[in-house]
Each structure stands twice: as C-alpha cells, then as structure tokens.
C-alpha cells in the first residue's frame, strides 16, 4: 500500500529545492555526502538498484525502495524518475518515518 503522505513530502522537498532526481545527480549527491536519504523505484533495473543500494550502504545513506518510476516522477512534477535523493535532514527523516510507520 502506497502512503500518499510520502508522495506529498517528496513534492514539498522538490519545491523547496531539497530533492535531486536522476541517475547522475543522485550518484554525485551520495558520493559528496550531501544525500540524507535515497528513494529507489521498485521497478528500477536490477543493476541500478544494486548500484544505489551499494552506494547508500558504503556512504551510510538511508534508502527505501518505494513506488514506481511514473509515480515518483509525478509526485515531483516530472515525467519518470528511478532514483530520488533528499538533501534536507528534516524532510528525509519525515519521509523515512512515514515509510516505516506505515
């Protein structure tokens, strides 16, 4: 079951300029330790998922596998997005809290 509040928080993060989307931007944010949380779409390619999970583990960035490319993209006003990175600790914590609390 998808939690609509998470998608709302992603939209807020996008409007606040605290969200990055796309493969290269997210990769750079994790490597430069600007990422506070990562969201990987459930329908991402196996190699993409493995790469970002490995990066998140190596750089101690919490991550969740959530939604699909189209829903993630729609929540931030874009077409489709496989990976999102939140750069604000408060927003990242709120999203992770909603995810784990159901």
C-alpha positions as CSV (number, residue, x, y, z in Angstrom):
1,X,0.0,0.0,0.0
2,X,1.4,3.4,-1.0
3,X,1.4,6.1,1.6
4,X,0.2,9.3,-0.2
5,X,1.9,11.4,2.5
6,X,5.3,10.3,1.3
7,X,4.5,11.5,-2.2
8,X,3.3,14.8,-0.8
9,X,6.5,15.2,1.2
10,X,8.5,14.5,-2.0
11,X,6.6,17.3,-3.7
12,X,7.4,19.6,-0.9
13,X,11.1,18.7,-1.0
14,X,11.1,19.3,-4.8
15,X,9.5,22.8,-4.4
16,X,11.9,23.6,-1.5
17,X,14.9,22.7,-3.7
18,X,15.9,19.9,-1.3
19,X,15.4,17.0,-3.7
20,X,17.6,15.8,-6.6
21,X,16.4,13.4,-9.2
22,X,18.1,11.4,-12.0
23,X,21.0,9.0,-12.0
24,X,24.0,11.3,-12.3
25,X,22.8,13.9,-9.8
26,X,21.8,11.3,-7.2
27,X,25.1,9.5,-7.7
28,X,27.1,12.7,-7.1
29,X,25.0,13.7,-4.1
30,X,25.6,10.4,-2.4
31,X,29.4,10.4,-3.1
32,X,29.8,14.0,-1.9
33,X,27.8,13.2,1.3
34,X,25.0,15.7,0.6
35,X,22.3,13.0,0.5
36,X,20.3,12.5,3.6
37,X,18.1,9.7,2.2
38,X,17.6,8.0,-1.2
39,X,14.4,6.6,-2.7
40,X,14.8,3.9,-5.4
41,X,11.8,3.0,-7.5
42,X,10.5,-0.5,-7.1
43,X,10.6,-1.1,-10.9
44,X,14.1,0.2,-11.4
45,X,16.6,-2.0,-13.3
46,X,18.4,-4.6,-11.2
47,X,21.8,-3.0,-12.0
48,X,20.6,0.4,-11.0
49,X,19.0,-0.9,-7.8
50,X,22.2,-2.8,-6.9
51,X,24.5,0.2,-7.6
52,X,22.5,2.6,-5.5
53,X,21.9,0.2,-2.6
54,X,25.7,-0.5,-2.5
55,X,26.5,3.2,-2.6
56,X,24.0,4.0,0.1
57,X,25.4,1.3,2.3
58,X,29.0,2.5,1.7
59,X,28.2,6.1,2.4
60,X,25.7,5.4,5.3
61,X,22.8,6.9,3.5
62,X,19.4,5.5,4.5
63,X,17.4,4.3,1.5
64,X,14.0,2.9,0.7
65,X,12.7,1.1,-2.3
66,X,9.3,2.6,-3.0
67,X,6.7,3.3,-5.7
68,X,7.4,3.1,-9.4
69,X,9.2,5.4,-11.8
70,X,6.0,7.1,-13.0
71,X,4.5,7.7,-9.6
72,X,7.8,9.1,-8.2
73,X,8.1,11.4,-11.2
74,X,4.5,12.6,-10.9
75,X,4.9,13.4,-7.2
76,X,7.7,15.8,-8.0
77,X,6.2,17.3,-11.2
78,X,8.4,15.4,-13.7
79,X,8.0,12.5,-16.1
80,X,9.5,9.4,-14.6
81,X,12.3,9.1,-12.1
82,X,14.2,6.0,-11.0
83,X,16.2,7.5,-8.1
84,X,15.5,10.5,-5.8
85,X,17.8,11.9,-3.2
86,X,16.6,14.2,-0.4
87,X,19.3,16.6,0.8
88,X,17.5,18.0,3.8
89,X,17.7,16.1,7.1
90,X,14.2,17.1,8.4
91,X,12.4,16.1,5.2
92,X,14.4,12.9,4.9
93,X,13.6,12.0,8.5
94,X,9.9,12.8,7.9
95,X,9.8,10.6,4.7
96,X,11.6,7.7,6.4
97,X,9.3,8.0,9.4
98,X,6.2,7.8,7.3
99,X,7.6,4.8,5.4
100,X,8.5,2.8,8.5
101,X,5.4,3.7,10.5
102,X,3.1,2.8,7.6
